[in-house]
Amino acid sequence: MLTFIGLGLFDEYDISLKGLEAVREADLVYAEFYTSCLMGTNLEKMEKLYGKRVILLSREDVEQYPNWLNEARDRNICFLTGGDTMVSTTHVDLRLRAEKLGIETNLIHGASIASAVSGLTGLQNYRFGKSASIPHPYESRRGTRIISETPYDIIKQNTELGLHTLVFLDIDKEKGYMTINTALELLLEVEGKRGEGVMRGTAAVGIARAGSEKPMVKADYVENLKSFDFGNPLHILVIPGKLHFLEAEALVKLAQGPMGFMEKAE
Ligand SMILES: C[S@@+](CC[C@H](N)C(=O)[O-])C[C@H]1O[C@@H](n2cnc3c(N)ncnc32)[C@H](O)[C@@H]1O
């Protein structure tokens, strides 16, 4: 049996009671923290609460060589992930591989950043379009700095449809956690290169440390938000499309957005 468990958003206490019970009863517990991680805890604290050793897996262990899956043929294995295990991950691939090996699989859900964003900002979840992810820029073989333009295109398409865009920010082993500030600078760089005007004068909302006691939620125009200090990671960004008047009110009152947001609301 292989049980996928979402750990929630911030610390070891965000696991559900069902999840905790499953971990305590498991023969082996594996975890990956490259798709998301819980910044308010660490492996040691998790192991203490669970009363179990947690074996950390790399992206390669999960996506390329999941040999450890074979252990689930005759043992109870739990696989832990930050947030919800199936939201903005490719872990359905792992589940399908396990099913092909004749291993029974099960899901225990966790709070996800995808729903926390709606809760914290007041932006309604059914008014979001396709999500985007901003990776760190990289150098080509010729030494040219390459910035992905895909997130900009997704924001542009959603904006044209009046939809909000949720923008996940890269977690990289070497380059670290991308901040809201860097993400906005990269989007403005793409915009400048193309001579387009999707981002300029547009509203944006930054969220830091969702799930902690004091998450930071700040709305403003892109140019102002670019230099706002959001503090420690993890960070995520939303570029709102058309605002319903309740959404605009929430951004002004709950995220200290400018009053100008109210004037543009419908
Ligand atoms: C690829 S997504 C994975 C989402 C995860 N499976 C979930 O359901 O929450 C991870 C990204 O979401 C954002 N994120 C995750 N947890 C967060 C938190 N507690 N606060 C702010 N942003 C967060 C960060 O941008 C991070 O790089």
PDBQT file of the ligand as one rigid body, heavy atoms in Angstrom, charges set to zero:
ROOT
HETATM    1  C1  LIG A 301       4.889  23.964  -7.083  1.00  0.00    +0.000 C 
HETATM    2  S1  LIG A 301       3.850  24.605  -5.845  1.00  0.00    +0.000 S 
HETATM    3  C2  LIG A 301       3.329  23.149  -5.010  1.00  0.00    +0.000 C 
HETATM    4  C3  LIG A 301       2.059  23.393  -4.267  1.00  0.00    +0.000 C 
HETATM    5  C4  LIG A 301       1.728  22.360  -3.197  1.00  0.00    +0.000 C 
HETATM    6  N1  LIG A 301       1.624  21.021  -3.717  1.00  0.00    +0.000 N 
HETATM    7  C5  LIG A 301       0.423  22.770  -2.518  1.00  0.00    +0.000 C 
HETATM    8  O1  LIG A 301      -0.597  22.109  -2.728  1.00  0.00    +0.000 OA
HETATM    9  O2  LIG A 301       0.455  23.759  -1.754  1.00  0.00    +0.000 OA
HETATM   10  C6  LIG A 301       4.974  25.303  -4.670  1.00  0.00    +0.000 C 
HETATM   11  C7  LIG A 301       5.003  26.811  -4.742  1.00  0.00    +0.000 C 
HETATM   12  O3  LIG A 301       3.832  27.351  -4.130  1.00  0.00    +0.000 OA
HETATM   13  C8  LIG A 301       4.164  28.478  -3.340  1.00  0.00    +0.000 C 
HETATM   14  N2  LIG A 301       3.915  28.145  -1.922  1.00  0.00    +0.000 N 
HETATM   15  C9  LIG A 301       3.793  26.919  -1.359  1.00  0.00    +0.000 A 
HETATM   16  N3  LIG A 301       3.563  27.014  -0.038  1.00  0.00    +0.000 NA
HETATM   17  C10 LIG A 301       3.535  28.331   0.258  1.00  0.00    +0.000 A 
HETATM   18  C11 LIG A 301       3.329  29.080   1.457  1.00  0.00    +0.000 A 
HETATM   19  N4  LIG A 301       3.115  28.475   2.626  1.00  0.00    +0.000 N 
HETATM   20  N5  LIG A 301       3.335  30.428   1.376  1.00  0.00    +0.000 NA
HETATM   21  C12 LIG A 301       3.556  31.073   0.197  1.00  0.00    +0.000 A 
HETATM   22  N6  LIG A 301       3.766  30.407  -0.964  1.00  0.00    +0.000 NA
HETATM   23  C13 LIG A 301       3.754  29.072  -0.946  1.00  0.00    +0.000 A 
HETATM   24  C14 LIG A 301       5.632  28.810  -3.604  1.00  0.00    +0.000 C 
HETATM   25  O4  LIG A 301       5.699  29.714  -4.688  1.00  0.00    +0.000 OA
HETATM   26  C15 LIG A 301       6.177  27.428  -3.973  1.00  0.00    +0.000 C 
HETATM   27  O5  LIG A 301       7.328  27.496  -4.752  1.00  0.00    +0.000 OA
ENDROOT
TORSDOF 0
